[in-house]
């Protein structure tokens, strides 16, 4: 069958050209942090359940961390409120004759009453359910991460086969498009690896409570690179081992 070449304008031809990889590459958000009054820092993290992170989503991740922080220092604030009247009482007792201020004694009693619920964290009956629920939450997050990494692994494996076929056929334009898709898949995998940071931070913060409950320290191993299918498969295998370890710990906890 004869072919017929139809001339088109340069502008129309440009519309049919595949976009450059730079034009459709996934963005890499800037790292963000929030300095706490205690001297520590909150770092923004990527919420993989809401797609590829942006500067806006990273900012919101910091906002969402503020409320838990304020809740976590509630008992500390109550202790500080207890110290002021206590100091006044001690100063009064050092006088001759001892005369602690009546108002300071009243303030101390009120502050002590507000502090009493904080001692519940040292009671095993209250502590074990918290640790168990926290570890189950971490397991749920890791399973979510595993599911998405497995999807990316399957995508990257398929893209590798398609790239090889396109190269064999000499289709350079298709090779470029597939390589760009492969780079975006690798970027997505890297974002998911980075989302492990907050989980490690939570485990570090809960270590003192684990010691009180008689549980050995829990640390997450480094996941390494995800720049090829073999490295990503190793990452998936490592995460599966971590999930199995945490499930074993949870199964032995009371409650």
N, CA and C of each residue as an Amber inpcrd file, in Angstrom:
protein
   765
   0.8610000  -1.1880000   0.0000000   0.0000000   0.0000000   0.0000000
   0.8930000   1.2330000   0.0000000   0.6750000   2.1580000  -0.9330000
   1.5200000   3.3600000  -0.9860000   1.2680000   4.2600000   0.2190000
   2.2640000   4.9750000   0.6210000   2.1430000   5.9380000   1.7240000
   2.1480000   7.3330000   1.1730000   1.5140000   8.2190000   1.8920000
   1.3950000   9.6040000   1.4590000   1.8870000  10.5160000   2.5740000
   2.8890000  11.2920000   2.2990000   3.4060000  12.2410000   3.2860000
   2.6140000  13.5290000   3.2000000   2.0490000  13.9190000   4.3390000
   1.2580000  15.1580000   4.3980000   2.0810000  16.2010000   5.1270000
   2.4470000  17.2600000   4.4640000   3.2420000  18.2930000   5.1420000
   2.4280000  19.0080000   6.2200000   3.0380000  19.2630000   7.3690000
   2.3810000  20.0080000   8.4510000   3.2940000  21.1440000   8.8600000
   2.7160000  22.1470000   9.5060000   3.4930000  23.2980000   9.9380000
   4.4190000  22.9070000  11.0870000   5.4350000  23.7340000  11.3060000
   6.3850000  23.4670000  12.3930000   5.7010000  23.5050000  13.7440000
   4.7370000  24.4360000  13.9080000   4.0250000  24.5310000  15.1890000
   3.2110000  23.2750000  15.4630000   2.5620000  22.7410000  14.4290000
   1.7580000  21.5280000  14.6120000   2.6590000  20.3310000  14.8970000
   3.7900000  20.2800000  14.1940000   4.7310000  19.1850000  14.4210000
   5.2520000  19.2000000  15.8530000   5.4610000  20.4200000  16.3870000
   5.9690000  20.5530000  17.7510000   4.9880000  19.9950000  18.7750000
   3.6850000  20.1010000  18.4640000   2.6700000  19.5870000  19.3810000
   2.7250000  18.0680000  19.4960000   3.2270000  17.4060000  18.4320000
   3.2980000  15.9500000  18.4620000   4.5830000  15.4300000  19.1050000
   5.5390000  16.3250000  19.3020000   6.8010000  15.9100000  19.9120000
   6.5880000  15.5630000  21.3840000   7.2710000  14.5220000  21.8540000
   7.1990000  14.1570000  23.2700000   7.8690000  15.2230000  24.1200000
   7.2890000  15.5710000  25.2630000   7.9250000  16.5750000  26.1350000
   9.2370000  16.0490000  26.6960000  10.1200000  16.9710000  27.0410000
  11.3820000  16.5750000  27.6400000  11.1570000  16.0190000  29.0340000
  12.0800000  15.2150000  29.4750000  11.9410000  14.6250000  30.8180000
  11.9340000  15.6950000  31.8880000  12.7030000  16.7730000  31.6910000
  12.7450000  17.8650000  32.6750000  11.3720000  18.5020000  32.8690000
  10.5650000  18.4920000  31.8050000   9.2570000  19.1490000  31.8780000
   8.2560000  18.3530000  32.6940000   8.4520000  17.0490000  32.8060000
   7.4710000  16.2180000  33.5140000   8.0790000  15.5000000  34.7060000
   9.2890000  15.8740000  35.0910000   9.9270000  15.2360000  36.2380000
   9.2040000  15.6010000  37.5280000   9.1730000  14.6790000  38.4550000
   8.5170000  14.9090000  39.7400000   9.3370000  15.8850000  40.5800000
   8.6840000  16.7800000  41.3100000   9.4150000  17.7730000  42.1160000
  10.0400000  17.1460000  43.3490000  11.1220000  17.7340000  43.7990000
  11.7760000  17.3130000  45.0350000  11.6590000  18.4520000  46.0440000
  10.7610000  18.3190000  47.0400000  10.5300000  19.4220000  47.9790000
  11.7460000  19.7090000  48.8400000  11.8250000  20.9510000  49.3020000
  12.9210000  21.3520000  50.1720000  12.7030000  20.8070000  51.5860000
  13.7620000  20.4090000  52.2910000  13.6070000  19.9500000  53.6780000
  13.1700000  21.0950000  54.5820000  12.2970000  20.8000000  55.5320000
  11.7970000  21.8090000  56.4640000  11.9170000  21.2930000  57.8890000
  12.0940000  22.2030000  58.8420000  12.1710000  21.8070000  60.2410000
  11.5710000  22.9000000  61.1150000  11.2510000  22.5170000  62.3540000
  10.6950000  23.4400000  63.3430000  11.4540000  23.2410000  64.6490000
  12.1070000  24.2910000  65.1350000  12.8650000  24.2130000  66.3850000
  11.9160000  24.3250000  67.5750000  12.0360000  23.4030000  68.5180000
  11.1510000  23.3470000  69.6790000  11.7440000  24.1220000  70.8510000
  10.9030000  24.5800000  71.7700000  11.4200000  25.3010000  72.9380000
  12.2840000  24.4330000  73.8430000  12.1700000  23.1110000  73.6940000
  12.9930000  22.2040000  74.4980000  14.3790000  22.0040000  73.9000000
  14.6070000  22.5590000  72.7060000  15.8950000  22.4140000  72.0520000
  15.9070000  21.3920000  70.9360000  14.8780000  20.5520000  70.8620000
  14.7990000  19.5600000  69.7920000  14.2650000  20.1710000  68.5040000
  14.0120000  19.3310000  67.5310000  13.5350000  19.7920000  66.2350000
  12.4730000  18.8390000  65.6890000  11.4720000  19.4040000  65.0160000
  10.5420000  18.6330000  64.2080000  10.9820000  18.7620000  62.7550000
  10.9870000  17.6560000  62.0280000  11.3330000  17.6720000  60.6150000
  10.1100000  17.2850000  59.7910000   9.8620000  18.0080000  58.7270000
   8.7480000  17.6920000  57.8490000   8.9930000  16.3490000  57.1830000
   7.9170000  15.5740000  57.0100000   8.0480000  14.2750000  56.3750000
   7.0030000  14.1250000  55.2740000   7.2720000  13.2120000  54.3760000
   6.3930000  13.0030000  53.2260000   5.2680000  12.0420000  53.5920000
   4.0260000  12.4890000  53.3550000   2.8690000  11.6270000  53.5680000
   2.6000000  10.8830000  52.2660000   3.0770000   9.6460000  52.1610000
   2.9870000   8.8980000  50.9140000   1.5540000   8.5460000  50.5480000
   0.6150000   8.5980000  51.5230000  -0.7790000   8.2800000  51.2180000
  -1.4400000   9.3800000  50.4010000  -0.7900000  10.5530000  50.2970000
  -1.3740000  11.6790000  49.5630000  -0.5860000  12.0170000  48.3120000
   0.1840000  11.0630000  47.8100000   0.8940000  11.2720000  46.5550000
   2.2770000  11.8670000  46.7600000   2.8470000  12.3320000  45.6610000
   4.1910000  12.8940000  45.6890000   4.1980000  14.1640000  46.5320000
   5.1250000  14.3010000  47.4740000   5.1290000  15.4700000  48.3720000
   5.5020000  16.7630000  47.6610000   4.9700000  17.8600000  48.1810000
   5.2960000  19.2000000  47.7080000   5.6740000  20.0500000  48.9110000
   6.1140000  21.2810000  48.6500000   6.4470000  22.1830000  49.7480000
   5.2270000  22.4270000  50.6390000   4.0360000  22.4930000  50.0310000
   2.8200000  22.7210000  50.8180000   2.5370000  21.5390000  51.7430000
   2.6140000  20.3190000  51.2010000   2.3210000  19.1490000  52.0280000
   3.3650000  18.9750000  53.1290000   4.6200000  19.3500000  52.8430000
   5.6610000  19.2640000  53.8680000   5.3980000  20.2740000  54.9880000
   4.8910000  21.4590000  54.6190000   4.5580000  22.4690000  55.6340000
   3.4310000  21.9810000  56.5240000   2.4090000  21.3530000  55.9130000
   1.2860000  20.8640000  56.7010000   1.7150000  19.7320000  57.6290000
   2.7190000  18.9570000  57.2150000   3.1800000  17.8780000  58.0900000
   3.7600000  18.4350000  59.3850000   4.3880000  19.6090000  59.3040000
   4.9010000  20.2500000  60.5220000   3.7620000  20.7630000  61.3940000
   2.7470000  21.3460000  60.7530000   1.6020000  21.8530000  61.5040000
   0.9340000  20.7230000  62.2780000   0.8180000  19.5610000  61.6290000
   0.1390000  18.4280000  62.2590000   0.9430000  17.8420000  63.4170000
   2.2300000  18.1550000  63.4910000   3.0600000  17.6440000  64.5900000
   2.9980000  18.5260000  65.8320000   2.5200000  19.7480000  65.6790000
   2.5460000  20.6900000  66.7950000   1.5970000  20.2530000  67.9130000
   0.3620000  19.8640000  67.5450000  -0.6260000  19.4800000  68.5670000
  -0.1460000  18.2950000  69.4060000   0.3630000  17.2080000  68.8000000
   0.8940000  16.1150000  69.6320000   2.0270000  16.5600000  70.5430000
   2.8530000  17.4900000  70.0580000   3.9470000  17.9810000  70.9010000
   3.4000000  18.6970000  72.1300000   2.4150000  19.5510000  71.9110000
   1.8290000  20.2770000  73.0440000   1.1920000  19.3050000  74.0400000
   0.5620000  18.2390000  73.4980000  -0.0290000  17.2350000  74.3920000
   1.0530000  16.4910000  75.1750000   2.1960000  16.2590000  74.5210000
   3.2540000  15.4920000  75.1660000   3.9150000  16.2420000  76.3170000
   3.8910000  17.5780000  76.2810000   4.5440000  18.3440000  77.3480000
   3.5430000  18.8050000  78.4060000   2.3150000  18.2780000  78.3330000
   1.2940000  18.6950000  79.2980000   1.7420000  18.4140000  80.7300000
   2.2550000  17.2100000  80.9850000   2.6850000  16.8680000  82.3400000
   3.8930000  17.6970000  82.7600000   4.7870000  17.9800000  81.8190000
   5.9380000  18.8140000  82.1360000   5.4930000  20.2110000  82.5630000
   4.5230000  20.7550000  81.8700000   4.0080000  22.0770000  82.2300000
   3.3850000  22.0450000  83.6250000   2.7140000  20.9370000  83.9340000
   2.0970000  20.8110000  85.2640000   3.1620000  20.7230000  86.3500000
   4.2770000  20.0720000  86.0450000   5.3820000  20.0200000  87.0110000
   5.9420000  21.4120000  87.2420000   6.1130000  22.1630000  86.1680000
   6.6240000  23.5310000  86.3030000   5.6750000  24.3930000  87.1200000
   4.3680000  24.1800000  86.9470000   3.3860000  24.9280000  87.7340000
   3.4610000  24.5650000  89.2120000   3.9230000  23.3490000  89.4920000
   4.0530000  22.8920000  90.8860000   5.2800000  23.5050000  91.5650000
   6.3150000  23.7930000  90.8050000   7.5720000  24.2420000  91.3890000
   7.4810000  25.6350000  92.0040000   6.7530000  26.5420000  91.3610000
   6.6870000  27.9210000  91.8620000   6.1420000  28.0010000  93.2910000
   4.9550000  27.4370000  93.5840000   4.4990000  27.4820000  94.9770000
   5.3870000  26.6680000  95.9190000   5.9930000  25.5680000  95.4040000
   6.8740000  24.7650000  96.2500000   8.0830000  25.5760000  96.7030000
   8.6510000  26.3560000  95.7960000   9.7990000  27.2060000  96.1520000
   9.3940000  28.2400000  97.2010000   8.2050000  28.8190000  97.0250000
   7.7280000  29.8020000  98.0060000   7.5250000  29.1730000  99.3790000
   7.0180000  27.9290000  99.3820000   6.8030000  27.2370000 100.6610000
   8.1410000  26.9580000 101.3480000   9.1170000  26.4840000 100.5700000
  10.4360000  26.1810000 101.1520000  11.0870000  27.4500000 101.7070000
  10.9620000  28.5390000 100.9730000  11.5090000  29.7990000 101.4690000
  10.8470000  30.1990000 102.7850000   9.5390000  29.9910000 102.8730000
   8.8350000  30.3340000 104.1090000   9.2410000  29.4640000 105.2690000
   9.5470000  28.1810000 104.9840000   9.9460000  27.2610000 106.0510000
  11.3400000  27.5660000 106.5790000  12.1460000  28.2440000 105.7690000
  13.5070000  28.5750000 106.2210000  13.5410000  29.8140000 107.1140000
  12.4200000  30.4970000 107.1950000  12.3710000  31.6900000 108.0450000
  12.2440000  31.2960000 109.5150000  12.5380000  32.2250000 110.3620000
  12.4120000  32.0220000 111.8130000  11.4330000  33.0700000 112.3610000
  10.2910000  32.6130000 112.8690000   9.7830000  31.2340000 112.8550000
   9.3120000  30.8560000 111.4520000   9.2070000  29.5610000 111.1190000
   8.7450000  29.1250000 109.8000000   7.3450000  29.6730000 109.5090000
   7.1790000  30.2660000 108.3460000   5.8770000  30.8360000 107.9930000
   5.6640000  30.7370000 106.4810000   5.3460000  29.5270000 105.9820000
   5.0770000  29.3910000 104.5470000   3.8270000  30.1810000 104.1600000
   3.8390000  30.8720000 103.0340000   2.6800000  31.6640000 102.6210000
   1.4460000  30.7880000 102.4570000   0.3300000  31.2380000 102.9790000
  -0.9150000  30.4610000 102.8940000  -1.3190000  30.2490000 101.4370000
  -1.1890000  31.3080000 100.6260000  -1.5750000  31.1920000  99.2200000
  -0.6950000  30.1960000  98.4760000   0.6110000  30.1570000  98.8370000
   1.5180000  29.2120000  98.1880000   1.1320000  27.7740000  98.5050000
   0.7310000  27.5220000  99.7710000   0.2940000  26.1740000 100.1500000
  -0.9420000  25.7760000  99.3560000  -1.8840000  26.7230000  99.2090000
  -3.1020000  26.4390000  98.4530000  -2.7910000  26.1770000  96.9800000
  -1.8950000  26.9980000  96.4090000  -1.5190000  26.8160000  95.0030000
  -0.8120000  25.4760000  94.7970000   0.0180000  25.0770000  95.7740000
   0.7390000  23.8160000  95.6700000  -0.2320000  22.6420000  95.6760000
  -1.2130000  22.6830000  96.5400000  -2.1990000  21.5900000  96.6180000
  -2.9690000  21.4810000  95.3050000  -3.3650000  22.6250000  94.7380000
  -4.0960000  22.6090000  93.4660000  -3.2280000  22.0540000  92.3360000
  -1.9730000  22.4940000  92.2860000  -1.0680000  22.0330000  91.2340000
  -0.7630000  20.5450000  91.3720000  -0.6210000  20.0670000  92.6080000
  -0.3460000  18.6490000  92.8430000  -1.5240000  17.7860000  92.4060000
  -2.7380000  18.2700000  92.6450000  -3.9290000  17.5160000  92.2420000
  -3.9940000  17.3690000  90.7160000  -3.5910000  18.4180000  89.9950000
  -3.6020000  18.3630000  88.5320000  -2.5040000  17.4440000  87.9860000
  -1.4480000  17.2500000  88.7700000  -0.3210000  16.4340000  88.3250000
  -0.5470000  14.9420000  88.5450000  -1.4370000  14.5660000  89.4480000
  -1.6310000  13.1610000  89.7930000  -1.9080000  12.2490000  88.6010000
  -2.7570000  12.6390000  87.6250000  -3.0100000  11.7250000  86.4940000
  -1.7710000  11.3790000  85.6850000  -0.7520000  12.2290000  85.7510000
   0.4660000  11.9620000  84.9830000   1.2170000  10.7470000  85.4920000
   1.0160000  10.3790000  86.7550000   1.7190000   9.2190000  87.2970000
   1.1750000   7.9040000  86.7540000   0.0440000   7.9610000  86.0340000
  -0.5430000   6.7430000  85.4730000   0.3110000   6.0990000  84.4150000
   1.2240000   6.8580000  83.7820000   2.0530000   6.2720000  82.7230000
   3.0500000   5.2640000  83.2800000   3.3050000   5.3020000  84.5830000
   4.2560000   4.3720000  85.1810000   3.6030000   3.0740000  85.6230000
   2.2820000   2.9730000  85.4430000   1.5520000   1.7810000  85.8450000
   1.4140000   0.8650000  84.6370000   1.8320000  -0.3800000  84.7600000
   1.8320000  -1.2940000  83.6310000   0.4730000  -1.4370000  82.9610000
  -0.5860000  -1.4290000  83.7420000  -1.9240000  -1.6000000  83.1800000
  -2.2510000  -0.5210000  82.1590000  -1.6860000   0.6710000  82.3340000
  -1.9240000   1.7510000  81.3790000  -0.8660000   1.7800000  80.2820000
   0.3260000   1.3040000  80.5880000   1.4360000   1.4410000  79.6560000
   1.3890000   0.4240000  78.5230000   1.0900000  -0.8280000  78.8310000
   1.1360000  -1.8620000  77.8020000   0.1360000  -1.6360000  76.6620000
  -1.1140000  -1.2580000  76.9580000  -2.0330000  -0.9920000  75.8350000
  -1.5390000   0.1110000  74.9080000  -0.8990000   1.1530000  75.4850000
  -0.3710000   2.2350000  74.6490000   0.7230000   1.7190000  73.7220000
   1.6820000   0.9680000  74.2760000   2.7880000   0.4610000  73.4670000
   2.2580000  -0.4850000  72.3870000   1.3040000  -1.3310000  72.7620000
   0.7520000  -2.2860000  71.8020000   0.0620000  -1.5610000  70.6550000
  -0.7690000  -0.5740000  70.9800000  -1.4660000   0.1810000  69.9290000
  -0.4770000   0.9410000  69.0530000   0.5740000   1.4950000  69.6690000
   1.5630000   2.2500000  68.9000000   2.2980000   1.3420000  67.9140000
   2.7080000   0.1560000  68.3810000   3.4070000  -0.7670000  67.4860000
   2.4880000  -1.2800000  66.3750000   1.2200000  -1.4870000  66.6970000
   0.2730000  -1.9080000  65.6650000   0.0670000  -0.8130000  64.6260000
   0.0970000   0.4510000  65.0810000  -0.0040000   1.5680000  64.1430000
   1.2100000   1.5990000  63.2190000   2.3990000   1.3860000  63.7930000
   3.6180000   1.3700000  62.9810000   3.5780000   0.2170000  61.9780000
   3.0860000  -0.9380000  62.4150000   2.9560000  -2.0800000  61.5000000
   2.0310000  -1.7340000  60.3400000   0.9190000  -1.0580000  60.6490000
  -0.0310000  -0.6660000  59.6050000   0.6220000   0.2700000  58.5930000
   1.4110000   1.2390000  59.0940000   2.0950000   2.1780000  58.2000000
   3.1120000   1.4470000  57.3340000   3.8700000   0.5270000  57.9400000
   4.8730000  -0.2190000  57.1800000   4.2270000  -1.1020000  56.1160000
   3.0740000  -1.6890000  56.4310000   2.3740000  -2.4980000  55.4360000
   1.8840000  -1.6350000  54.2750000   1.4400000  -0.4260000  54.5940000
   1.0460000   0.5190000  53.5520000   2.2360000   0.8440000  52.6630000
   3.3620000   1.1110000  53.2980000   4.5820000   1.4150000  52.5560000
   5.0120000   0.2260000  51.7000000   4.9070000  -0.9680000  52.2640000
   5.2750000  -2.1700000  51.5210000   4.4150000  -2.3420000  50.2730000
   3.1140000  -2.1250000  50.4130000   2.2090000  -2.2790000  49.2800000
   2.5730000  -1.3480000  48.1380000   2.8980000  -0.1000000  48.4740000
   3.2330000   0.8640000  47.4330000   4.6070000   0.5700000  46.8240000
   5.5500000   0.1240000  47.6430000   6.8640000  -0.2290000  47.1030000
   6.7710000  -1.4280000  46.1670000   5.9220000  -2.3860000  46.4970000
   5.7440000  -3.5450000  45.6170000   5.1320000  -3.1230000  44.2790000
   4.2130000  -2.1540000  44.3320000   3.6280000  -1.6430000  43.0900000
   4.6900000  -0.9720000  42.2300000   5.5440000  -0.1600000  42.8780000
   6.6240000   0.5120000  42.1480000   7.6210000  -0.5100000  41.6030000
   7.8950000  -1.5510000  42.3910000   8.8220000  -2.5920000  41.9380000
   8.2960000  -3.2720000  40.6680000   7.0040000  -3.5820000  40.6600000
   6.4100000  -4.1960000  39.4670000   6.4690000  -3.2380000  38.2760000
   6.2200000  -1.9460000  38.5420000   6.2800000  -0.9460000  37.4730000
   7.6880000  -0.8260000  36.9020000   8.6950000  -0.7620000  37.8030000
  10.0710000  -0.6290000  37.3470000  10.5300000  -1.8590000  36.5650000
  10.0870000  -3.0360000  36.9810000  10.4430000  -4.2560000  36.2590000
   9.8540000  -4.2370000  34.8570000   8.5910000  -3.8040000  34.7440000
   7.9600000  -3.7170000  33.4370000   8.6130000  -2.6770000  32.5510000
   8.9760000  -1.5450000  33.1480000   9.6250000  -0.4920000  32.3680000
  10.9890000  -0.9420000  31.8550000  11.7190000  -1.7090000  32.6530000
  13.0240000  -2.2060000  32.2130000  12.8800000  -3.0750000  30.9670000
  11.8620000  -3.9400000  30.9540000  11.6240000  -4.7880000  29.7840000
  11.2320000  -3.9530000  28.5680000  10.3820000  -2.9430000  28.7900000
   9.9550000  -2.0980000  27.6750000  11.1120000  -1.2750000  27.1210000
  12.0040000  -0.8030000  28.0050000  13.1680000  -0.0320000  27.5520000
  14.0770000  -0.9030000  26.6950000  14.2950000  -2.1310000  27.1320000
  15.1410000  -3.0430000  26.3540000  14.5330000  -3.3080000  24.9770000
  13.2030000  -3.4800000  24.9370000  12.5350000  -3.7320000  23.6580000
  12.6150000  -2.5140000  22.7480000  12.4220000  -1.3100000  23.3370000
  12.4750000  -0.0840000  22.5410000  13.8830000   0.1660000  22.0130000
  14.8800000  -0.1460000  22.8300000  16.2720000   0.0170000  22.3790000
  16.5830000  -0.9460000  21.2420000  16.0880000  -2.1710000  21.3500000
  16.3270000  -3.1580000  20.2930000  15.6590000  -2.7400000  18.9890000
  14.5050000  -2.0490000  19.1180000  13.7870000  -1.5990000  17.9240000
  14.3250000  -0.2850000  17.3900000  15.2540000   0.3430000  18.1000000
  15.8130000   1.6110000  17.6590000  14.8810000   2.7910000  17.8260000
  13.8820000   2.6670000  18.7050000  12.9040000   3.7440000  18.9240000
  13.4270000   4.6530000  20.0430000  14.2450000   5.6340000  19.6660000
  14.8940000   6.4950000  20.6560000  13.8950000   7.3470000  21.4250000
  12.8560000   7.8320000  20.7320000  11.8650000   8.6760000  21.4050000
  11.1470000   7.8960000  22.5070000  10.7790000   6.6660000  22.2050000
  10.1000000   5.8400000  23.2070000  11.0370000   5.5050000  24.3560000
  12.3230000   5.2740000  24.0340000  13.3070000   4.9920000  25.0860000
  13.3960000   6.1530000  26.0560000  13.4300000   7.3890000  25.5360000
  13.5090000   8.5630000  26.3970000  12.2800000   8.6720000  27.3020000
  11.1030000   8.4410000  26.7180000   9.8710000   8.5360000  27.5100000
   9.8380000   7.4770000  28.6050000  10.2430000   6.2550000  28.2640000
  10.2370000   5.1750000  29.2570000  11.2820000   5.4080000  30.3440000
  12.4450000   5.9230000  29.9620000  13.4700000   6.2260000  30.9530000
  13.0180000   7.3220000  31.9050000  12.2790000   8.2850000  31.3730000
  11.7400000   9.3380000  32.2410000  10.7440000   8.7610000  33.2360000
   9.8680000   7.8570000  32.7650000   8.9140000   7.1940000  33.6630000
   9.6480000   6.3790000  34.7120000  10.7680000   5.7520000  34.3030000
  11.5630000   4.9710000  35.2420000  12.1850000   5.8570000  36.3130000
  12.6780000   7.0350000  35.9150000  13.2520000   7.9730000  36.8830000
  12.1990000   8.4560000  37.8740000  10.9830000   8.6990000  37.3870000
   9.9040000   9.1220000  38.2850000   9.5340000   8.0140000  39.2700000
   9.5600000   6.7670000  38.7960000   9.2860000   5.6440000  39.6930000
  10.3620000   5.5400000  40.7630000  11.6200000   5.7530000  40.3760000
  12.7140000   5.7290000  41.3430000  12.5820000   6.8660000  42.3490000
  12.1570000   8.0350000  41.8680000  11.9450000   9.1670000  42.7820000
  10.8390000   8.8580000  43.7820000   9.7670000   8.2250000  43.3090000
   8.6750000   7.8370000  44.2110000   9.1740000   6.8600000  45.2690000
  10.0000000   5.9150000  44.8660000  10.5510000   4.9410000  45.8220000
  11.4390000   5.6360000  46.8460000  12.2290000   6.6130000  46.3980000
  13.0870000   7.3550000  47.3310000  12.2530000   8.1320000  48.3400000
  11.1610000   8.7540000  47.8690000  10.2720000   9.4790000  48.7870000
   9.7140000   8.5380000  49.8510000   9.3510000   7.3400000  49.4610000
   8.7940000   6.3840000  50.4180000   9.8530000   5.9220000  51.4040000
  11.0820000   5.7470000  50.9380000  12.1620000   5.4120000  51.8630000
  12.3690000   6.5180000  52.8860000  12.2870000   7.7780000  52.4230000
  12.4630000   8.9110000  53.3280000  11.3450000   8.9970000  54.3620000
  10.1670000   8.4570000  54.0240000   9.0450000   8.5070000  54.9690000
   9.2750000   7.6070000  56.1780000  10.3360000   6.7940000  56.1550000
  10.6640000   5.9620000  57.3110000  11.2350000   6.7920000  58.4560000
  11.7340000   7.9940000  58.1460000  12.3440000   8.8350000  59.1720000
  11.4570000   9.0820000  60.3730000  10.1910000   9.5270000  60.1880000
   9.3190000   9.7660000  61.3440000   9.0680000   8.5270000  62.1910000
   9.0080000   7.3600000  61.5340000   8.7820000   6.1290000  62.2980000
   9.9680000   5.8580000  63.2120000  11.1730000   6.0510000  62.6950000
  12.3650000   5.8670000  63.5240000  12.3950000   6.8620000  64.6770000
  11.9750000   8.1090000  64.3980000  11.9410000   9.1300000  65.4460000
  10.9710000   8.7490000  66.5660000   9.8010000   8.2280000  66.1870000
   8.8090000   7.8110000  67.1900000   9.3720000   6.6890000  68.0570000
  10.0320000   5.7250000  67.4350000  10.6070000   4.6170000  68.2030000
  11.6980000   5.1060000  69.1490000  12.4800000   6.0810000  68.7230000
  13.5110000   6.6380000  69.6070000  12.8830000   7.3390000  70.8070000
  11.7780000   8.0570000  70.5650000  11.1150000   8.7890000  71.6480000
  10.4540000   7.8450000  72.6550000  10.0080000   6.6940000  72.1880000
   9.2820000   5.7780000  73.0720000  10.2170000   4.8040000  73.7860000
  11.5310000   4.8680000  73.5140000  12.4720000   3.9330000  74.1370000
  12.3930000   3.9310000  75.6660000  12.3290000   5.1030000  76.3340000
  12.2260000   5.0620000  77.8090000  11.0130000   4.2910000  78.3100000
   9.8750000   4.4010000  77.6100000   8.6850000   3.6580000  78.0190000
   8.8620000   2.1650000  77.7490000   9.5560000   1.8280000  76.6810000
   9.8280000   0.4190000  76.4010000  10.6800000  -0.1910000  77.5080000
  11.6540000   0.5810000  78.0050000  12.5040000   0.0910000  79.0900000
  11.6780000  -0.1490000  80.3510000  10.7560000   0.7850000  80.6520000
   9.8980000   0.6090000  81.8300000   9.0610000  -0.6570000  81.7010000
   8.6020000  -0.9410000  80.4650000   7.7590000  -2.1130000  80.2330000
   8.5650000  -3.3950000  80.0770000   9.9100000  -3.3010000  80.1480000
  10.7410000  -4.4850000  80.0280000  10.8820000  -4.9970000  78.6090000
  10.7560000  -4.1160000  77.6160000  10.8540000  -4.4870000  76.1990000
  12.1990000  -4.0090000  75.6650000  12.8850000  -4.8780000  74.9430000
  14.1790000  -4.5060000  74.3600000  14.0040000  -3.3640000  73.3590000
  15.0740000  -2.5960000  73.1860000  15.0380000  -1.4670000  72.2490000
  14.7280000  -1.9490000  70.8350000  13.9310000  -1.1600000  70.1330000
  13.5390000  -1.4780000  68.7620000  14.1570000  -0.4430000  67.8350000
  14.9280000  -0.8850000  66.8720000  15.5220000   0.0160000  65.8890000
  15.2000000  -0.4820000  64.4910000  15.0170000   0.4480000  63.5720000
  14.7350000   0.1010000  62.1840000  16.0310000   0.1260000  61.3780000
  16.2900000  -0.8840000  60.5860000  17.5200000  -0.9050000  59.7870000
  17.4450000   0.0910000  58.6330000  18.5890000   0.5090000  58.1390000
  18.6200000   1.3650000  56.9630000  18.1530000   0.6020000  55.7380000
  17.4380000   1.3010000  54.8510000  16.8490000   0.6400000  53.6950000
  17.7370000   0.6990000  52.4580000  18.6980000   1.6080000  52.4290000
  19.5900000   1.6840000  51.2780000  18.9400000   2.3170000  50.0660000
  19.5470000   2.0840000  48.9030000  19.1170000   2.7020000  47.6530000
  17.9460000   1.9450000  47.0320000  17.1740000   2.6810000  46.2120000
  16.0810000   2.0620000  45.4600000  16.2050000   2.4070000  43.9800000
  17.4450000   2.5610000  43.5090000  17.6670000   3.0320000  42.1460000
  17.5620000   1.9360000  41.0880000  17.4070000   0.6880000  41.4700000
  17.1840000  -0.3780000  40.4970000  16.3090000  -1.4350000  41.1330000
  15.8360000  -2.3640000  40.3230000  14.8800000  -3.3530000  40.8210000
  15.4910000  -4.2610000  41.8850000  16.7840000  -4.5910000  41.7470000
  17.4210000  -5.4710000  42.7340000  17.5000000  -4.7760000  44.0990000
  17.9050000  -3.4930000  44.1000000  17.9990000  -2.7450000  45.3570000
  16.6200000  -2.5590000  45.9730000  15.6130000  -2.2930000  45.1300000
  14.2560000  -2.1020000  45.6460000  13.6990000  -3.3970000  46.2070000
  14.0290000  -4.5250000  45.5920000  13.5940000  -5.8230000  46.1180000
  14.2140000  -6.0800000  47.4880000  15.4840000  -5.7010000  47.6710000
  16.1270000  -5.8350000  48.9850000  15.4220000  -4.9680000  50.0260000
  15.0060000  -3.7660000  49.6120000  14.2730000  -2.8850000  50.5210000
  12.9580000  -3.5220000  50.9500000  12.2440000  -4.0950000  49.9920000
  10.9720000  -4.7620000  50.3020000  11.2040000  -5.9300000  51.2600000
  12.2390000  -6.7240000  51.0080000  12.5340000  -7.8680000  51.8850000
  12.8700000  -7.4090000  53.3040000  13.6440000  -6.3070000  53.4180000
  14.0190000  -5.7830000  54.7400000  12.7870000  -5.3240000  55.5030000
  11.8960000  -4.6000000  54.8230000  10.6830000  -4.1170000  55.4920000
   9.7940000  -5.2760000  55.9330000   9.7100000  -6.3130000  55.1270000
   8.9100000  -7.4750000  55.5170000   9.4770000  -8.1290000  56.7730000
  10.7930000  -8.1830000  56.8910000  11.4230000  -8.7360000  58.0990000
  11.1120000  -7.8750000  59.3220000  11.1210000  -6.5340000  59.1350000
  10.8160000  -5.6220000  60.2320000   9.3790000  -5.8120000  60.6960000
   8.4490000  -5.9300000  59.7530000   7.0400000  -6.1280000  60.1040000
   6.8700000  -7.4290000  60.8790000   7.5330000  -8.4850000  60.4580000
   7.4430000  -9.7720000  61.1640000   7.9840000  -9.6500000  62.5850000
   9.0890000  -8.9110000  62.7560000   9.6650000  -8.7180000  64.0860000
   8.6970000  -7.9680000  64.9930000   8.0890000  -6.8860000  64.4800000
   7.1590000  -6.1020000  65.2950000   5.9030000  -6.9060000  65.6310000
   5.4190000  -7.6970000  64.6900000   4.2420000  -8.5260000  64.9580000
   4.5380000  -9.5380000  66.0580000   5.7530000 -10.0640000  66.0900000
   6.1430000 -11.0160000  67.1350000   6.1560000 -10.3350000  68.5030000
   6.6560000  -9.0900000  68.5550000   6.6740000  -8.3440000  69.8250000
   5.2520000  -8.0730000  70.3000000   4.3930000  -7.6290000  69.3760000
   3.0020000  -7.3160000  69.7420000   2.2780000  -8.5510000  70.2700000
   2.5320000  -9.7000000  69.6630000   1.8370000 -10.9190000  70.0850000
   2.1740000 -11.3330000  71.5130000   3.3150000 -10.8610000  72.0260000
   3.7600000 -11.2180000  73.3770000   3.3580000 -10.1890000  74.4280000
   2.7860000  -9.0580000  73.9920000   2.3820000  -8.0260000  74.9400000
   1.0320000  -8.3550000  75.5580000   0.8440000  -8.0830000  76.8360000
  -0.4600000  -8.3240000  77.4660000  -1.4990000  -7.3150000  76.9870000
  -2.7500000  -7.6830000  77.1380000  -3.8250000  -6.7710000  76.7820000
  -4.3750000  -7.0300000  75.4040000
